[in-house]
Amino acid sequence: MTAPMRVLLVEDEALVLMQMEALVQDAGHEVVGSAMRQDEAIHLAQALRPDIVFLDLVL
């Protein structure tokens, strides 16, 4: 079995962000952070060093 990925979520719609968090967790991975703004996302990515980022490209 592989280790769960550490995931950072970036989405400016709160409901979509909550749905994404549930999907990631249901898939067995860990949400290490979430951001709704670009500057916040950059800070979290640098601080948390996630394995993968799910990013809304149109913030």
DAMO-V984539 format. One record per residue. RES is the residue in one letter. SS is DSSP state (2 for helix, 1 for strand, 0 for the rest). OMEGA is omega in radians with two decimals (NA if undefined). Layout:
# DAMO-V984539
res->[RES & RES]
ss->[SS & SS]
omega->[OMEGA & OMEGA]
This chain:
# DAMO-V984539
res->[M & T & A & P & M & R & V & L & L & V & E & D & E & A & L & V & L & M & Q & M & E & A & L & V & Q & D & A & G & H & E & V & V & G & S & A & M & R & Q & D & E & A & I & H & L & A & Q & A & L & R & P & D & I & V & F & L & D & L & V & L]
ss->[0 & 0 & 0 & 0 & 0 & 1 & 1 & 1 & 1 & 1 & 0 & 0 & 0 & 2 & 2 & 2 & 2 & 2 & 2 & 2 & 2 & 2 & 2 & 2 & 2 & 2 & 0 & 0 & 0 & 1 & 1 & 1 & 1 & 1 & 1 & 0 & 0 & 2 & 2 & 2 & 2 & 2 & 2 & 2 & 2 & 2 & 2 & 2 & 0 & 0 & 0 & 1 & 1 & 1 & 1 & 0 & 0 & 0 & 0]
omega->[-3.14 & 3.13 & 3.10 & 3.09 & 3.05 & -2.94 & 2.98 & 3.13 & 3.10 & -3.07 & -3.10 & 3.06 & -3.02 & -3.12 & 3.10 & 3.11 & 3.11 & 3.10 & 3.11 & 3.13 & 3.13 & 3.14 & -3.14 & 3.14 & 3.11 & 3.11 & 3.07 & -3.12 & -3.08 & 3.02 & -3.10 & 3.12 & 3.06 & -3.11 & 3.10 & 3.13 & -3.09 & -3.10 & 3.09 & -3.14 & 3.13 & 3.12 & -3.13 & 3.13 & 3.13 & -3.07 & -3.00 & -3.12 & -3.12 & 3.07 & -3.09 & 3.09 & 2.96 & -2.90 & 2.96 & -3.07 & -3.13 & 3.11 & NA]
